Amino acid sequence: MTEDVTKFKPPNDRLKKIKKILIVVGAVVLILILVLMILGALWWKGWLWERISREEELRGLDLKTGVFTLRQIKAATNNFDAANKIGEGGFGSVYKGILLDGTIIAVKQLSSRSKQGNREFVNEIGMISSLQHSNVVRLYGCCAEGDQLLLIYEYMENNNLALALFGTEEVQLRLDWPTRPRICIGIAKGLAFLHEDCPLRIVHRDIKATNVLLDKDLNPKISDFGLARLDEEENTHISTRVAGTIGYMAPEYALWGYLTYKADVYSFGVVALEIIAGKNNMKYRPSENFVCLLDWALVLQQKGNPLDLVDPKLGTKFDKEEAMRIIKVALLCTNPSPALRPTMSEVVNMLEGRNDVHEIISEPSSYGDGMRFKSLTEFDQVILQRSENTSIIQSSGSACIGSSSTSAHDLYEKSSNFS
């Protein structure tokens, strides 16, 4: 009887034990539910999917470039040391790095604030990786780990053309005459490749001196692609949100968003004039009667003395016939009517002297004396009004409307102080 009493446990103790077990189980279940809800929310918003799938999609692409690990890039840039930062823009930062084999690279670290999604990033890498040309900046590879999106490009020793032409005295380069025509022809060949010879017809959308990089031998290479594509025969143009830089945008694109490869031709014409004059299109006004460098060039052409445009720093050390040819081609490229602009392959042939330069046709109503000033001024006012309704990034002393893409905009902008 005594033994039975000692084995007996009051019902209250059992209930307490059961309650403790239920509380523990309930807490575990609640935690699991919360975790699942968080994971579900991340999946729904695409964050978790992006982290998991970005690397898989990159590996699934037939890339002509490599996929780097974050560890490799951290080692190359000394963990993104501020001392290695060579540029910064709306897209993020650019760092100089050195790979284990001694290759010097430029690493573009895309900002986490970028709204470009996983699929767009992967598709863009796939397109850029197929671009192989001596006048197009080479993409070595990319890295996508966690929230890091990195593009790895070849490093350009002489920075960009804008700094070389009209940067501060400390960064300007002495570009002699043989070098300037060579740079013009190189840019033209790069654009002809993008428009006509690469697997996808690509419109850059933001050709300007800042987006032309110079290697150690001062060979020009086009960088920072908008990558608007015209990859179908029936697609003669794209109606799109304007993304480019005031002073370089073709009128039909800036005013109506009508984009064809002829928009790049117009921008090239402006850059060619800058190379000849050594002056920034938007910042140079010889007097209050002129709107910009292009405006001045048109007046000089009409007055019969276009060689006054040539950079005074060259003195008399330039080929007059060659200078006349480049100026005429540049003005032909900046014709207000896209139909009257040449293709970039025609531009190359004219610059290299294989073809005669076409006659320049300009509208008297647009460029004749008083109407010329009124027309260009009104054009600038319309552009600025449009830009008020979009994001504006100050770049190279002029306003940059919208954004080209993740790989676009100012690879080497850190020291871009233009005089």
C-alpha positions in Angstrom: 0.0 0.0 0.0 2.8 2.4 0.9 4.5 1.6 -2.5 1.4 2.6 -4.4 1.1 5.9 -2.6 4.7 6.8 -3.5 4.2 6.1 -7.2 1.0 8.2 -7.3 1.4 11.7 -8.9 -1.2 14.4 -8.5 -3.1 15.3 -11.8 -1.9 18.9 -11.5 1.8 17.9 -12.1 0.8 16.1 -15.3 -1.2 19.0 -16.6 1.7 21.4 -16.0 4.1 19.1 -17.9 1.6 18.9 -20.8 1.2 22.7 -20.8 4.9 23.2 -21.0 5.2 20.8 -23.9 2.3 22.5 -25.7 3.9 25.9 -25.1 7.3 24.8 -26.5 5.6 23.1 -29.6 3.4 26.2 -30.1 6.4 28.5 -30.0 8.4 26.4 -32.5 5.4 26.2 -34.9 4.9 30.0 -34.6 8.6 30.6 -35.4 8.4 28.3 -38.4 5.3 30.1 -39.6 7.0 33.5 -39.3 10.1 32.2 -41.1 8.0 30.8 -43.9 6.1 34.1 -44.2 9.3 36.1 -44.4 10.7 33.7 -47.1 7.4 33.9 -48.9 7.5 37.7 -48.9 11.0 37.7 -50.2 10.2 35.2 -52.9 7.1 37.2 -53.9 9.1 40.5 -54.2 11.8 38.6 -56.2 14.7 39.3 -53.8 15.3 35.7 -52.8 14.7 34.5 -56.4 17.3 37.0 -57.7 19.9 35.8 -55.2 19.3 32.2 -56.1 18.8 32.5 -59.9 21.2 35.2 -61.0 24.3 33.1 -60.8 22.5 30.1 -62.4 21.2 32.3 -65.2 24.7 33.7 -65.8 26.2 30.2 -66.0 23.4 29.2 -68.4 24.3 32.0 -70.9 26.6 31.4 -73.7 28.9 34.1 -72.5 32.0 35.2 -74.4 33.3 36.4 -71.0 34.1 35.0 -67.6 32.1 34.8 -64.4 34.2 36.1 -61.5 33.7 35.3 -57.8 33.3 38.1 -55.3 36.4 36.8 -53.5 38.5 37.3 -56.7 37.2 40.9 -57.2 37.7 41.8 -53.5 41.3 40.6 -53.8 41.9 42.5 -57.0 40.5 45.8 -55.6 41.9 45.3 -52.0 38.3 44.9 -50.7 37.1 47.9 -52.7 39.6 50.2 -51.1 38.7 53.9 -51.5 42.3 54.5 -52.8 41.4 52.3 -55.8 38.2 54.2 -56.6 38.6 55.9 -60.0 35.0 56.9 -60.8 31.5 57.3 -59.5 28.1 58.0 -61.0 24.4 57.3 -60.7 25.0 53.6 -61.4 27.5 53.2 -58.5 31.3 53.2 -58.2 34.2 52.1 -60.4 37.4 50.7 -58.9 40.8 49.9 -60.4 41.9 46.3 -59.7 44.7 43.9 -60.6 43.9 40.2 -61.1 46.3 37.4 -60.0 47.7 37.1 -63.6 48.6 40.9 -63.5 45.7 42.0 -65.7 44.6 45.5 -64.8 40.8 45.8 -64.7 38.1 48.4 -64.1 35.4 47.1 -61.8 32.0 48.7 -62.0 30.1 48.1 -58.8 26.4 48.6 -59.6 24.4 50.5 -57.0 21.9 48.6 -54.9 19.6 51.5 -55.6 19.4 50.6 -59.2 15.9 49.5 -60.3 17.2 47.2 -62.9 16.1 43.7 -62.2 17.8 40.4 -62.4 16.6 39.5 -65.9 17.6 42.8 -67.4 21.1 42.6 -65.8 21.6 39.0 -67.1 20.3 39.9 -70.6 22.6 42.9 -70.8 25.6 40.9 -69.8 24.7 38.4 -72.6 24.6 41.2 -75.2 27.8 43.0 -74.1 29.7 39.7 -74.0 29.3 39.3 -77.7 30.8 42.7 -78.6 34.4 42.2 -79.7 35.9 45.1 -81.6 39.1 47.1 -81.3 37.1 50.4 -80.8 34.6 49.0 -78.2 35.6 48.6 -74.6 36.1 44.9 -73.8 34.0 43.3 -71.0 36.2 40.7 -69.2 33.3 39.3 -67.2 30.8 39.9 -64.4 30.1 38.9 -60.8 26.7 38.4 -59.2 26.8 37.1 -55.6 24.2 38.1 -53.0 23.3 41.7 -53.6 26.6 42.5 -55.4 26.3 43.2 -59.2 29.8 43.8 -60.7 31.0 44.4 -64.3 34.7 43.8 -65.0 36.1 45.8 -68.0 39.5 46.3 -69.5 41.3 49.3 -67.9 41.9 52.4 -70.0 45.2 54.1 -69.0 44.3 57.5 -70.5 40.9 57.9 -69.0 38.3 59.5 -71.3 38.3 61.8 -74.3 36.5 64.6 -72.4 39.3 64.9 -69.9 41.9 64.7 -72.6 40.3 67.5 -74.6 38.9 70.0 -72.1 39.7 68.8 -68.6 41.8 70.9 -66.2 45.4 71.6 -67.2 46.6 68.8 -64.9 44.6 66.1 -66.7 44.5 67.4 -70.3 46.5 65.5 -72.9 48.5 67.1 -75.8 46.6 65.6 -78.7 48.5 66.4 -81.9 46.9 66.5 -85.3 47.6 62.9 -86.5 46.0 61.7 -83.2 42.8 63.7 -83.6 41.7 62.3 -87.0 42.7 58.8 -85.8 40.4 59.2 -82.8 37.6 60.4 -85.0 38.0 57.4 -87.4 38.2 55.0 -84.5 35.0 56.2 -82.9 33.3 56.0 -86.3 34.5 52.4 -86.8 33.2 51.4 -83.4 29.8 52.8 -84.1 29.7 51.3 -87.6 30.3 47.9 -85.9 27.5 48.4 -83.4 25.0 49.6 -86.0 25.9 47.2 -88.9 28.3 44.4 -88.1 27.6 43.0 -84.7 25.0 40.2 -84.2 22.5 42.6 -82.7 22.0 46.1 -84.2 22.7 48.3 -81.2 22.0 52.0 -80.8 24.3 53.4 -78.1 22.0 56.4 -77.2 24.7 58.4 -75.3 27.7 59.0 -77.5 29.7 61.8 -76.0 33.4 62.5 -75.2 33.0 61.2 -71.7 31.9 57.8 -73.0 34.9 57.5 -75.3 37.9 56.0 -73.4 41.5 56.1 -74.5 44.0 53.3 -74.0 47.8 53.7 -73.5 48.3 54.4 -77.2 45.4 56.9 -77.4 43.2 54.5 -79.3 39.5 55.3 -78.7 37.1 52.8 -77.3 33.3 53.3 -76.9 32.0 52.5 -73.5 28.8 52.7 -71.4 26.0 51.2 -73.6 22.4 52.2 -73.6 21.8 49.0 -75.6 18.6 50.0 -77.2 18.2 47.2 -79.8 17.0 47.2 -83.4 17.3 43.5 -83.8 14.4 42.9 -86.2 14.3 43.9 -89.8 10.9 45.5 -89.5 12.0 47.5 -86.4 13.2 50.7 -88.2 12.9 52.8 -85.0 12.1 52.6 -81.3 9.7 54.9 -79.5 11.3 55.1 -76.1 11.8 57.3 -73.0 14.6 59.7 -73.7 17.9 58.8 -72.0 20.9 60.8 -73.0 22.9 64.0 -72.6 21.7 67.5 -73.6 23.9 68.9 -76.3 24.5 65.5 -77.9 21.0 64.2 -78.5 19.5 64.3 -82.0 16.4 66.6 -82.3 14.0 63.8 -83.3 15.0 61.7 -80.3 15.2 64.5 -77.7 11.8 66.0 -78.7 9.7 62.9 -79.7 11.6 59.9 -78.4 12.0 58.6 -82.0 15.2 56.5 -81.8 17.2 55.1 -84.8 20.9 54.6 -85.3 20.9 58.0 -86.9 20.7 59.5 -83.4 24.2 58.1 -82.8 25.3 59.6 -86.1 24.2 63.0 -84.8 26.0 62.6 -81.5 29.2 61.5 -83.4 29.1 64.7 -85.4 29.1 66.8 -82.2 32.0 64.8 -80.7 34.0 65.1 -84.0 33.6 68.9 -83.8 34.8 68.8 -80.1 37.8 66.9 -81.2 38.7 69.4 -83.9 38.0 72.5 -81.7 39.2 71.1 -78.4 36.1 72.6 -76.8 33.0 71.4 -75.0 29.9 71.7 -77.2 27.6 72.9 -74.3 30.1 75.1 -72.5 31.7 77.0 -75.4 30.0 80.2 -76.6 32.4 82.6 -78.4 29.7 85.4 -77.9 26.2 85.8 -76.8 25.1 85.4 -80.4 25.9 81.7 -80.3 24.2 78.8 -78.5 27.0 76.2 -78.5 30.0 74.9 -80.4 27.8 73.3 -83.1 26.0 76.6 -83.7 29.3 78.4 -84.1 30.6 75.7 -86.6 27.4 76.1 -88.7 27.9 79.9 -88.9 31.6 79.5 -89.8 30.7 77.0 -92.5 28.1 79.5 -94.0 30.7 82.3 -93.9 33.2 80.2 -95.7 35.9 80.0 -93.0 35.3 76.7 -91.2 39.0 76.3 -90.4 38.6 79.0 -87.7 37.1 76.1 -85.7 40.4 74.3 -85.4 41.9 74.2 -81.9 44.3 77.2 -81.5 46.6 75.0 -79.4 47.5 73.2 -82.7 48.8 76.4 -84.3 49.5 75.7 -87.9 50.5 72.1 -87.3 47.5 70.4 -88.9 46.4 69.2 -92.3 44.0 71.8 -93.7 42.5 69.4 -96.3 41.9 66.7 -93.7 40.5 69.2 -91.2 38.0 70.5 -93.8 36.9 67.0 -94.5 36.3 66.2 -90.8 34.4 69.4 -90.2 32.2 68.8 -93.3 31.5 65.2 -92.3 30.7 66.4 -88.7 28.2 69.0 -90.0 26.7 66.4 -92.4 26.2 64.1 -89.4 24.4 66.8 -87.4 21.8 67.6 -90.1 18.4 68.2 -88.4 16.8 65.6 -90.7 17.9 62.1 -89.8 17.2 61.0 -93.4 19.9 63.4 -94.6 22.6 62.0 -92.3 25.0 59.4 -93.6 25.4 55.9 -92.1 28.5 55.3 -89.9 30.1 53.1 -92.6 29.7 56.0 -95.0 31.2 58.3 -92.4 34.2 56.0 -92.1 34.7 55.9 -95.9 34.5 59.7 -96.1 36.9 60.3 -93.2 39.4 57.9 -94.7 39.1 59.7 -98.1 37.7 56.7 -100.0 34.5 58.5 -100.7 33.8 62.2 -101.4 32.0 64.1 -98.7 28.3 64.7 -99.6 27.0 68.2 -99.9 25.8 69.7 -96.6 22.1 70.5 -96.8 20.9 72.8 -94.0 17.5 74.5 -93.6 17.7 78.3 -93.9 14.7 78.5 -91.6 16.7 76.7 -88.9 20.2 78.0 -89.3 19.9 81.3 -91.2 20.9 84.3 -89.1 18.2 85.4 -86.6 16.1 82.2 -87.2 19.1 80.1 -86.5 19.5 81.5 -83.0 15.8 81.4 -82.3 15.5 77.8 -83.5 18.4 76.4 -81.4 17.4 78.4 -78.3 13.8 77.1 -78.5 15.1 73.6 -79.0 17.2 73.9 -75.8 14.2 75.3 -73.9 12.0 72.4 -75.0 14.7 69.9 -73.9 15.1 71.5 -70.5 11.3 71.6 -70.0 11.1 67.9 -70.8 14.0 67.2 -68.4 12.1 68.7 -65.5 9.7 65.8 -65.6 12.6 63.2 -65.6 15.6 62.5 -63.5 18.6 64.7 -64.4 22.2 63.8 -63.7 24.9 66.5 -64.1 27.6 65.1 -66.2 30.5 66.7 -68.1 29.0 70.1 -67.5 25.7 69.2 -69.2 22.5 67.6 -68.1 22.0 64.0 -68.6 18.4 62.9 -68.9 17.2 59.5 -67.6 19.6 56.6 -67.6 21.0 54.4 -70.2 21.4 51.2 -68.3 23.4 49.6 -65.5 26.4 49.5 -67.7 25.9 53.0 -68.8 27.3 56.3 -67.6 30.7 57.7 -66.8 33.1 54.9 -66.2 35.8 57.3 -65.2 34.1 60.3 -63.7 35.9 60.8 -60.4 38.3 63.5 -61.6 36.2 64.9 -64.5 36.7 68.6 -63.8 36.2 70.4 -67.0 37.4 73.9 -67.6 
